Amino acid sequence: MKRAEGAGKATLPKSPEKDDKRAKAELEGLAEGIIKSIDRKENPKIVTTSRTKSNVIYDDKEGILKLGDSTEERTFVNVGQAKRFMQTIAVAAKCYKFVTENLHTSIRGLFYQLKYSLGEDIDENIFNEQGESNPLIEDLEVALNVKREDLNLNATRRGVLAGDMKVMDSFGNERLEIDTSRMGRSGWAIPSDVDHDIEFVDVKAKYVLVVEKDAVWQRLNEDRFWQKENCILISPQGQATRGTRRIIRKLSDMGLPVYVFNDGDAWGWYIYWTIKTGSINLAYIGSDIATPSAKFIGVTMSDLEKYDFLKKMTMRASEVDLKRAQEMLGYPWINKHKEWVEELKKVIKTKTKLEQDTLQGPRLTFIDDYIREKIRNKEYLP
């Protein structure tokens, strides 16, 4: 396997085979534990690490958000927990069926598999809304120490990539080589699961550029920016999914620097920090999807001092933007960086924000020059 050019000493890792046996064994262990409790006439229970905000910690050494040590129990003989206990077991049973039959579905598909009545004489469904089943999938991930992809559950794909890279995709009975430099205007659609049956066999790039908006990604792709600059060009098309965050982390592990190019507003900041440190909701898989080495190249409020035309391009920051900026000042993983403190205070003081699209003001290709200059001069926020 080839080494990523300009990417240091890291070699390309081979994606692991899906550990169906372990996922199946963990599900069987859960069921056996409950059965043994019943045989002993004990109250069946499920123990898992607490996913509450109070149990999320920032690991300064690793640079990621992760879960603490607090645990919680869900028992059957408890009026307040019986239904949720039953729902958790129902989700586990379906996932066991999927793994055993080697069939996949979406988290939406799982919901519909379980959207039925408890019985003819009981006017109650197991699930009424997908918002009930989704958190239980996450509970199982934590309790069993597996990922939902190991349980044959996928999510909606979102994210696109272009660059000089080849991917071996084993799908069904075929093993296909995908050349992501030959995907035309649409790019390679990033799968929900980039770990199993996906192998990066040839990456020739100096860095990874993550662009928040699909429209800006299309602009750069039309210029073949990724080819001229020898980079991997990715757009999460808004908030980055687990699959997109995971592929960014995998490319980073190969030794490729990661630069993020977003709006200078609450949404852009949030997307950046979920890529860099992970998120509170997914702290239990932070070590897999967070990329602590990522850098924010823009757009920033300091750009107003460098590019005069931007002063006419600012927008009024919304209350959400200002509130998020204030919140971020209180996060230890952010306020440890004086550059971010200064940036956020500028937003709060001026009550303005900048979108990345504004860089197309002078000319459409100005955005290319902006990115090159920021990376060349190392003008980025940590």
LUMFINU-304479 format. One line per 8 residues: for each residue x, y, z of N, C-alpha, C. Coordinates in steps of 0.2 Angstrom, whole numbers, always signed. Each point is the difference from the previous one (the first is absolute). Layout:
<sites>
X:Y:Z:X:Y:Z:X:Y:Z; ... .
</sites>
This chain:
<sites>
+4:-6:+0:-4:+6:+0:+4:+6:+0; -2:+5:-3:+4:+6:-1:-1:+5:+6; +5:+4:+1:+0:+5:+5:-3:+7:-3; -3:+3:+5:-3:+7:-2:+5:+5:-1; +1:+2:-6:+5:+5:-2:+0:+6:+4; +5:+2:+3:+1:+6:+4:-4:+0:+7; -1:-7:+2:-4:-1:+6:+4:-3:+5; +6:+1:+0:+4:-2:+6:+2:-8:-1 .
+0:-3:+6:+2:-7:+0:-5:-5:+0; -6:+3:+1:-6:-5:+1:-1:-4:-7; -2:-6:+1:-2:-4:-6:-8:-1:+0; -2:-2:-5:-7:-1:-1:-3:-6:+4; -4:+1:+5:-3:-6:+4:-5:-3:-4; +0:-7:+1:-6:-4:-3:-6:+0:+4; -6:+2:-3:-6:+0:+4:-1:-7:+2; -2:-1:+7:-2:-7:+2:-6:-3:-3 .
+0:-7:+0:-6:-3:-1:-5:+1:+5; -6:+0:-2:-5:+1:+5:+0:-5:+5; +0:+1:+7:+0:-5:+5:-7:-2:+2; -3:-4:-5:-7:-2:+1:+0:-5:+6; +5:-4:+1:+0:-5:+6:+0:+4:+6; +4:+5:+1:+0:+3:+6:-7:+4:+2; -2:+3:-5:-7:+4:+1:-5:-5:+1; +0:-6:-3:-5:-5:+2:+1:-3:+7 .
+6:-1:+2:+2:-3:+6:-2:+5:+6; +1:+7:-2:-2:+5:+5:-8:+0:+1; -4:-1:-5:-7:+0:+0:-2:-6:+4; +3:-6:-2:-2:-6:+4:+2:+0:+7; +5:+4:+2:+2:+1:+7:-5:+4:+4; -3:+5:-4:-5:+4:+3:-6:-4:+2; -2:-4:-5:-6:-4:+1:+1:-5:+5; +6:-4:+0:+1:-5:+5:+0:+3:+7 .
+3:+6:+1:+0:+3:+7:-7:+2:+2; -4:+2:-4:-7:+1:+2:-4:-6:+2; +1:-6:-4:-3:-6:+1:+3:-3:+7; +6:+1:+1:+3:-3:+7:-3:+4:+6; -1:+7:-1:-3:+4:+5:-7:-3:+1; -4:-1:-5:-7:-3:+1:+0:-6:+4; +5:-5:-3:+0:-6:+4:+2:+0:+7; +4:+5:+2:+2:+1:+7:-6:+4:+4 .
-5:+2:-4:-6:+4:+3:+3:+7:+2; +4:+2:-4:+3:+7:+1:-3:+5:-5; +0:+6:+1:-2:+5:-4:+4:+1:-6; -2:-2:-6:+5:+1:-6:+2:+7:-1; +6:+1:-2:+2:+7:-1:+6:+1:-6; +0:+6:-2:+5:+1:-5:+5:+6:+3; +6:-1:+0:+5:+5:+3:+4:+3:-6; +0:+7:+0:+3:+3:-6:+4:+6:+3 .
+4:+3:-3:+4:+6:+2:-5:+6:-2; -1:+4:+5:-4:+6:-1:+2:+5:-5; -5:+1:-5:+1:+5:-5:-2:+7:+1; -1:+2:+6:-2:+6:+2:+5:+5:-1; -2:+7:-1:+5:+5:-1:+5:+0:+6; -2:-1:+6:+4:+0:+6:+5:-5:+0; -1:-5:-4:+5:-6:+0:+5:+1:-6; +0:+5:-3:+4:+1:-6:+6:+5:+2 .
+6:-3:-1:+6:+4:+2:+4:+1:-6; +5:+5:+1:+5:+2:-6:+6:-3:+2; +3:-5:-4:+6:-3:+2:+6:+5:-4; +3:+4:+4:+5:+4:-2:+6:-3:-4; +1:-6:+3:+6:-3:-3:-2:-3:-7; -6:-3:-1:-2:-2:-7:-3:+5:-4; -2:+6:+3:-3:+5:-4:-7:-2:-2; -4:-4:+4:-7:-2:-2:-5:+0:+5 .
-6:+0:-1:-5:-1:+5:-2:-7:+1; +0:-2:+6:-2:-7:+1:-4:-1:+6; -3:-6:+1:-4:-1:+6:+4:-1:+6; -3:+2:+6:+3:-2:+6:-1:-7:+3; +0:-1:+6:-1:-6:+3:-7:-1:+3; -4:+4:+0:-7:-1:+3:-4:-5:-4; -3:-4:+3:-4:-5:-3:-8:+1:+2; -4:-3:-4:-7:+0:+2:-3:-7:-1 .
-5:-2:+3:-4:-6:+0:-7:+1:-3; -2:-5:-4:-7:+0:-3:-3:-6:+2; -5:-1:+5:-3:-6:+2:-7:-1:-2; -2:-6:+0:-6:-2:-3:-6:+1:+5; +2:-2:+7:-5:+1:+5:+0:+7:+3; -2:+5:-4:+0:+7:+2:-5:+3:-5; -5:+3:+3:-5:+3:-3:+3:+6:-5; +5:+3:+2:+3:+6:-4:+4:-3:-5 .
+3:-6:+0:+5:-2:-5:-2:-6:-4; -6:-3:+2:-2:-7:-3:-1:+1:-8; -3:+5:-2:-1:+1:-7:+6:+1:-4; +5:+4:+3:+6:+2:-4:+4:-7:+1; +0:-4:+5:+4:-6:+0:-3:-5:-5; -6:+0:-1:-3:-4:-5:+2:+2:-7; +0:+6:-1:+1:+3:-7:+8:-1:-1; +4:+0:+5:+7:-1:-1:+1:-8:-3 .
-3:-4:+4:+0:-7:-2:-3:-1:-7; -5:+3:-2:-3:-1:-6:+5:+3:-6; +4:+5:+1:+5:+2:-4:+5:-5:-1; +3:-2:+6:+5:-5:+0:-2:-6:-4; -6:-3:+1:-2:-6:-3:+0:+1:-8; -3:+6:-2:+0:+1:-7:+7:+1:-3; +5:+3:+3:+7:+0:-2:+3:-7:+0; -2:-4:+5:+3:-7:+0:-2:-3:-7 .
-7:+1:-2:-2:-3:-6:+3:+2:-6; +2:+7:+0:+3:+3:-6:+7:-3:-1; +4:-1:+6:+6:-2:+0:+1:-8:-2; -5:-3:+3:+0:-8:-2:-2:-1:-7; -4:+4:-3:-2:-1:-7:+4:+4:-5; +5:+4:+3:+5:+4:-4:-4:+5:-5; -5:+3:+3:-4:+5:-3:+1:+7:+3; -1:+5:-4:+1:+7:+3:-6:+4:-2 .
-1:+5:+5:-5:+4:-1:+2:+7:+3; -4:+5:-1:+1:+7:+3:-3:+0:+7; +2:+5:+4:-3:+1:+6:-7:+2:-1; -2:+2:-5:-8:+2:-2:-3:-7:-1; +4:-5:-4:-3:-6:-1:-1:-4:+6; +4:+0:+5:+0:-3:+7:-7:+3:+3; -1:+6:+0:-6:+3:+3:-6:-3:-3; -1:-1:-6:-6:-3:-3:+0:-7:+1 .
+5:-4:+1:+0:-7:+2:-3:-1:+7; +0:+6:+4:-2:-1:+7:-6:+4:+1; -3:+3:-5:-6:+4:+1:-6:-4:-1; -2:-4:+5:-6:-4:+0:-3:+0:+7; -6:-3:+1:-3:+0:+6:+3:-5:+5; -1:+1:+6:+2:-5:+5:-4:-6:+0; -6:+0:-2:-5:-5:+0:-7:+2:-2; -5:-4:-2:-6:+2:-2:-4:+3:+5 .
+1:-1:+6:-4:+3:+6:+4:+6:+3; +6:+1:-3:+4:+6:+3:+0:+6:-5; -3:+5:+2:+1:+6:-5:+6:+4:+1; +6:-4:-1:+6:+3:+1:+5:-3:-5; +4:+5:-4:+5:-2:-4:+7:-1:+3; +4:-4:-2:+7:+0:+3:+3:+6:-1; +0:+3:-6:+2:+7:-2:-5:+4:-4; +0:+6:+2:-5:+4:-4:+4:+5:-4 .
+6:+2:+2:+4:+5:-3:+8:-3:-1; +3:+2:-5:+7:-2:-1:+4:+3:+6; -2:+6:+2:+4:+3:+6:+0:-4:+6; -4:-6:+0:+0:-4:+6:+5:-6:-1; +1:-2:-6:+5:-6:-2:+7:+2:-1; +1:+6:-2:+7:+2:-2:+4:+1:+7; -2:+2:+5:+4:+1:+6:+2:-7:+3; -5:-5:-1:+1:-7:+2:+6:-3:-4 .
+0:+1:-6:+6:-2:-4:+6:+2:+3; +1:+6:+2:+6:+3:+3:+1:-3:+6; -5:-2:+4:+1:-3:+7:+3:-7:-1; -2:-3:-5:+2:-7:-2:+8:+0:-2; +1:+6:-4:+7:+1:-2:+5:+0:+6; -3:+4:+5:+4:+1:+6:+1:-6:+5; -6:-3:+1:-1:-6:+4:+4:-6:-2; +0:-1:-7:+4:-6:-3:+6:+2:-3 .
+2:+6:+0:+7:+3:-2:+0:-3:-8; -5:+2:-4:+0:-1:-7:-2:+6:-3; +0:+0:-7:-2:+6:-3:-7:-2:-4; -4:+4:-2:-6:-2:-3:+1:-3:-7; +6:+2:-3:+2:-3:-6:+1:-8:+1; +3:-2:+6:+1:-7:+2:-7:-3:+0; -5:+3:+2:-7:-2:+1:-4:+0:-7; +4:+1:-5:-3:+0:-7:-5:+6:-1 .
+1:+5:+4:-4:+6:-1:+4:+6:-3; -3:+3:-5:+3:+5:-4:-5:+7:+1; +3:+5:-1:-3:+7:+0:+0:+3:-7; -4:+5:-1:+0:+3:-7:+6:+3:-2; +2:-2:-6:+7:+3:-2:+0:+7:-1; +5:+4:+2:+1:+7:-2:+7:+2:+1; +3:+3:-6:+7:+1:+0:+2:-2:-7; +5:+4:-2:+3:-1:-7:+7:+1:+0 .
+4:-4:-4:+7:+1:+0:+3:+0:-7; +5:+3:-1:+4:+0:-7:+7:+0:+2; +4:-3:-4:+8:+0:+1:+3:-6:-3; +7:+0:+0:+3:-5:-3:+1:-6:+5; -5:-4:+0:+0:-6:+5:-4:-5:-3; +2:-6:+1:-4:-6:-2:-3:-4:+6; -6:-3:+0:-3:-3:+5:-2:-7:-2; +1:-5:+3:-3:-7:-1:-6:-1:+4 .
-5:-1:-4:-7:+0:+4:-3:-7:-1; +0:-4:+5:-3:-7:-1:-7:+0:+2; -4:-1:-5:-7:+1:+1:-4:-6:-3; -4:-3:+4:-3:-6:-3:+5:-5:-2; +0:-3:-6:+5:-5:-2:+6:+3:-4; +0:+7:-1:+4:+4:-4:+6:+3:+4; +5:+1:-3:+6:+4:+3:+2:+5:-5; -2:+6:+1:+0:+6:-5:+6:+5:+2 .
+3:+2:-5:+5:+5:+1:-3:+7:-2; +0:+5:+4:-3:+6:-1:+6:+5:+0; +0:+4:-6:+5:+5:-1:-3:+7:+2; +1:+3:+6:-4:+6:+2:+3:+6:-4; +5:-1:-5:+2:+6:-4:-4:+0:-6; -5:-5:-1:-3:-1:-7:-8:+0:+2; -2:+4:+5:-7:+0:+1:-4:+6:-3; +3:+4:-4:-3:+5:-3:-2:+6:+4 .
-6:+3:-1:-2:+5:+3:-4:-2:+7; -2:-6:+0:-3:-2:+6:+4:-3:+6; +6:-2:-2:+5:-3:+6:-3:-6:+2; +4:-3:+5:-1:-7:+3:-5:+2:+6; -6:-4:+0:-4:+1:+6:+3:-4:+6; +1:+3:+5:+3:-3:+6:-5:-5:+3; +2:-6:+1:-5:-5:+3:-1:+1:+7; -6:-2:+3:-1:+0:+7:+5:-4:+4 .
+2:-5:-3:+5:-4:+4:+7:+0:-5; +5:+3:+3:+6:+0:-4:+6:-5:+3; -2:-4:+5:+4:-4:+3:+0:-7:-2; -6:-3:-2:-1:-7:-1:+0:-1:-8; +4:-4:-3:+0:-2:-7:+2:+6:-4; +3:+5:+3:+3:+6:-4:+8:+0:+2; +4:+1:-6:+7:+0:+1:+3:+5:-4; +4:+5:+3:+3:+5:-4:+7:-3:-2 .
+1:-1:-7:+6:-3:-2:+5:+4:-3; -2:+7:-2:+4:+4:-3:-2:+7:+1; +4:+4:+5:-2:+7:+1:+6:+4:-2; -1:+4:-4:+5:+5:-2:-2:+7:+1; +2:+2:+6:-3:+7:+2:+5:+3:+5; +0:+7:+1:+4:+3:+5:-4:+2:+6; -7:+1:-1:-4:+2:+5:-7:-2:-1; -4:+1:+5:-8:+0:-1:-3:+6:+1 .
-4:+2:-5:-4:+7:+1:-7:-2:+1; -3:+2:+6:-7:-1:+1:-4:+6:-1; -5:+0:-5:-4:+6:-1:-7:-1:+2; -2:+5:+4:-7:-1:+3:-5:-1:-5; -1:+5:-5:-5:+0:-4:+1:-4:-7; -5:-3:-2:+0:-4:-6:+1:+5:-6; -3:+6:+0:+1:+4:-6:+7:+3:-1; +3:+1:+6:+7:+2:+0:+5:-6:-3 .
-2:-6:+3:+4:-6:-2:-1:+0:-8; -6:+1:-3:-1:-1:-7:+5:+6:-4; +0:+6:+3:+4:+5:-3:+7:-2:+0; +3:-3:+5:+7:-2:+1:+1:-6:-5; -5:-5:+0:+1:-6:-4:+0:+2:-8; -4:+5:-2:+0:+3:-6:+7:+2:-2; +3:+3:+4:+7:+3:-1:+5:-6:+1; -2:-6:+1:+4:-5:+2:+6:+2:+5 .
-3:+3:+5:+5:+3:+5:+4:-6:+3; -4:-6:+1:+3:-6:+3:+6:-2:-4; +0:+0:-6:+5:-2:-5:+6:+5:+0; -2:+6:+0:+5:+6:+0:+4:+0:+6; -3:-1:+6:+3:+0:+6:+2:-7:+3; -2:-5:-3:+2:-7:+2:-3:-1:+7; -7:+1:+0:-3:-1:+7:-6:-4:-1; -3:-3:+6:-6:-3:+0:-6:+5:+2 .
-4:+1:-5:-5:+5:+1:-7:-3:+3; -2:+2:+6:-6:-3:+3:-5:+5:+2; -6:-1:-2:-6:+4:+3:-4:-4:+4; -2:+1:+7:-5:-3:+3:-7:+2:-1; +0:+5:-5:-7:+3:-2:-4:+2:+6; +3:+3:+4:-3:+3:+7:+3:-4:+6; -4:-2:+4:+3:-3:+6:+3:-7:-2; +6:-2:+2:+3:-6:-2:-3:-6:+3 .
-2:-5:-4:-2:-6:+3:+6:-4:+3; -2:-6:+3:+5:-4:+3:+4:-3:-5; -2:-2:-6:+4:-2:-5:+5:+5:-3; -2:+6:-1:+4:+5:-2:+6:+2:+5; -2:+0:+6:+4:+2:+6:+5:-6:+0; -2:-6:-1:+4:-6:+1:+6:+0:-6; -3:+2:-6:+5:+0:-5:+5:+5:+0; -2:+6:+3:+5:+5:+1:+5:-2:+5 .
-2:-4:+6:+5:-2:+5:+4:-5:-3; -2:-5:-4:+4:-5:-3:+5:+3:-5; -1:+5:-4:+5:+4:-4:+5:+3:+4; -3:+3:+6:+5:+3:+5:+5:-5:+3; -2:-6:+1:+4:-5:+3:+5:-2:-5; -1:+1:-7:+5:-1:-5:+5:+5:+0; +0:+5:+4:+5:+5:+0:-2:+7:-4; -6:+0:-2:-2:+6:-4:-3:+5:+4 .
+3:+7:+0:-3:+5:+3:-7:+1:-2; -4:+3:+5:-7:+1:-2:-2:+7:+2; -3:+4:-6:-2:+7:+1:-7:+0:-1; -3:+4:+4:-8:+1:-1:-1:+7:-2; -5:+0:-5:-1:+7:-3:-8:+1:+1; -2:+4:+5:-7:+0:+1:-2:+7:+1; -7:+1:+1:-3:+7:+1:+3:+2:+7; +0:+7:+1:+2:+3:+6:-6:+1:+4 .
-4:-5:+2:-6:+1:+4:-1:-6:+4; -6:+0:+4:-1:-5:+5:+0:-7:-3; -3:-1:-6:+0:-6:-4:+7:-3:-2; +3:+5:-3:+7:-2:-2:+5:-2:+5; -1:+4:+6:+4:-2:+6:-1:-7:+2; -7:-1:+1:-2:-6:+3:+2:-6:-5; +0:+1:-6:+2:-6:-5:+8:-1:+1; +3:+6:+1:+8:-1:+1:+1:-4:+6 .
-3:+2:+6:+2:-3:+6:-2:-7:+1; -6:-2:-4:-2:-7:+0:+5:-4:-4; +3:+3:-5:+5:-4:-3:+7:+0:+4; +2:+5:+3:+6:+0:+4:+0:-4:+6; -5:+1:+5:+0:-3:+6:-6:-5:+1; -4:-1:-5:-6:-4:+1:-6:+4:+3; -5:-3:+1:-6:+4:+3:-2:-3:+7; -4:+3:+4:-2:-2:+6:-5:-6:-1 .
-4:+0:-5:-5:-6:-2:+4:-6:-1; +5:+1:-4:+4:-6:-2:+7:-1:+3; +0:+2:+6:+6:+0:+4:+3:-7:+1; -5:-5:+0:+2:-7:+1:+4:-3:-6; +0:+4:-6:+4:-3:-5:+5:+6:-3; +2:+4:+5:+4:+6:-2:+7:-2:-2; +3:-5:+2:+6:-2:-2:+0:-3:-7; -5:-1:-3:-1:-3:-7:-2:+6:-5 .
-3:+5:+3:-3:+4:-5:+3:+8:+1; +3:+1:+5:+3:+6:+1:+7:+1:-3; +2:+6:-3:+7:+1:-3:+3:+6:+4; +3:-1:+6:+3:+5:+4:+5:+5:-4; +3:-3:-5:+5:+4:-4:-3:+5:-5; -6:+0:-1:-3:+4:-5:+1:+7:+2; +0:+4:-6:+1:+8:+1:-5:+3:-4; -3:+6:+3:-5:+4:-3:+3:+6:-4 .
+0:+0:-7:+3:+5:-4:-5:+5:-1; -6:+0:+1:-4:+5:-1:-7:-2:-2; -5:+5:-1:+2:+7:+0:+0:+3:+8; +4:+5:+1:+1:+3:+7:-1:+7:+0; -2:+3:+6:-1:+7:+0:+7:+4:-1; +5:-3:+1:+7:+3:-1:+1:+1:-8; -4:-4:-4:+0:+1:-7:-2:+7:-2; -4:+4:+4:-3:+6:-1:+6:+5:-1 .
+5:-1:+4:+6:+5:+1:+5:-1:-6; -1:-6:-3:+5:-2:-6:-3:+1:-7; -7:-1:+0:-3:+1:-7:-6:+5:+1; +2:+6:-3:-5:+6:+1:-7:-1:-3; +0:-4:-6:-7:-1:-3:-5:-4:+5; +3:-4:+5:-4:-4:+4:-4:+5:+5; +2:+6:+1:-3:+4:+5:-7:+2:-2; -1:-1:-7:-7:+2:-3:-4:-7:-1 .
+3:-5:+3:-3:-7:-1:-3:-3:+6; +1:+3:+6:-2:-2:+6:-7:-1:+1; -2:-4:+4:-7:-1:+1:-1:+1:+8; -6:+2:+2:-2:+1:+7:+0:-7:+3; +3:-1:+6:+0:-6:+3:-6:-1:+4; -3:-6:-1:-7:-1:+4:+1:-1:+7; -5:+0:+4:+0:-2:+7:+3:-7:+1; -1:-4:-4:+3:-7:+0:+7:+0:-1 .
+3:+4:-5:+7:+1:-1:+3:+2:+7; -3:+6:+2:+3:+3:+6:+0:-4:+6; -5:-4:+1:-1:-4:+6:+5:-6:-1; +1:-3:-6:+5:-5:-1:+7:+2:+2; +1:+6:-3:+7:+3:+1:+1:+1:+8; -5:+2:+4:+1:+1:+7:+1:-7:+3; -4:-5:-2:+1:-7:+3:+7:-3:-2; +2:+1:-6:+7:-2:-2:+5:+3:+5 .
+0:+6:+2:+5:+3:+4:+0:-4:+7; -5:-3:+1:+0:-4:+7:+2:-7:-1; +2:-2:-6:+2:-7:-1:+8:+0:+1; +2:-5:+5:+7:+0:+1:+4:-2:-6; -3:-4:-4:+4:-2:-6:+1:+5:-5; -4:+5:+1:+0:+6:-5:+4:+6:+3; -2:+2:+6:+3:+6:+3:+7:-1:+2; +3:-6:-1:+7:-1:+1:+4:+3:-5 .
-3:+1:-6:+3:+3:-6:-2:+8:+0; +5:+4:+1:-1:+7:+0:-2:+3:-6; +2:-3:-6:-3:+2:-6:-7:-1:-1; -3:-5:+3:-7:-1:-1:-4:+5:+5; +3:+1:+6:-3:+5:+4:+0:+7:-3; +5:+2:-3:+0:+6:-4:-5:+0:-5; -1:-5:-4:-4:-1:-6:-8:+1:+3; -1:-4:+5:-7:+0:+2:-2:+7:+3 .
+5:+3:+4:-2:+6:+3:-1:+6:-6; +3:-1:-5:-1:+5:-6:-7:-1:-3; -2:-6:+0:-7:-2:-2:-5:+4:+4; +1:-2:+7:-5:+3:+5:+0:+8:+0; +6:+3:-1:+1:+7:+1:-3:+3:-7; +1:-2:-5:-2:+3:-7:-7:-3:-2; -2:-5:+3:-7:-3:-2:+0:-2:-7; +5:-2:-3:+1:-1:-7:+2:-7:-1 .
-1:-3:-6:+3:-6:-2:+2:+0:-8; +3:-5:-2:+2:-1:-7:-1:-7:-3; -3:+0:-6:-1:-7:-3:+6:-1:-5; +2:-6:-1:+5:-2:-5:-1:+2:-7; -7:+1:-1:-2:+1:-7:+2:+8:-2; +1:+4:+5:+2:+7:-1:+7:+0:-4; +4:-5:+1:+7:+0:-3:-1:+0:-8; -6:-1:-3:-1:+0:-7:-1:+7:-2 .
+0:+5:+4:-2:+7:-1:+5:+3:-6; +6:+0:+1:+5:+3:-5:-1:-4:-7; +1:-6:+1:-1:-5:-6:-1:-7:+2; -3:-4:-4:-1:-7:+2:+6:-4:+3; +5:+1:-3:+6:-4:+1:+4:+3:+6; -2:+6:+3:+4:+3:+6:+0:-5:+6; -5:-4:+0:-1:-5:+6:+6:-5:+0; +2:-1:-6:+6:-5:-1:+6:+3:+3 .
+1:+7:-2:+6:+3:+2:+0:+1:+8; -6:+1:+2:-1:+1:+8:+3:-6:+3; -3:-6:-2:+2:-6:+3:+8:-1:+0; +3:+1:-6:+7:-2:-1:+4:+5:+5; -2:+6:+0:+4:+5:+4:-1:-2:+8; -6:-2:+2:-1:-1:+7:+5:-6:+2; +0:-5:-4:+4:-7:+1:+7:+2:+0; +2:+3:-6:+7:+2:-1:+3:+4:+6 .
-4:+5:+2:+3:+4:+6:-2:-2:+7; -3:-6:+0:-2:-3:+6:-5:+5:+4; -4:+3:-3:-5:+5:+3:-7:-4:+2; +0:-3:+5:-5:-4:+2:-1:+0:+8; -6:-2:+2:-2:+0:+7:+1:-8:+2; +2:-1:+6:+2:-7:+2:-7:-3:+2 .
</sites>
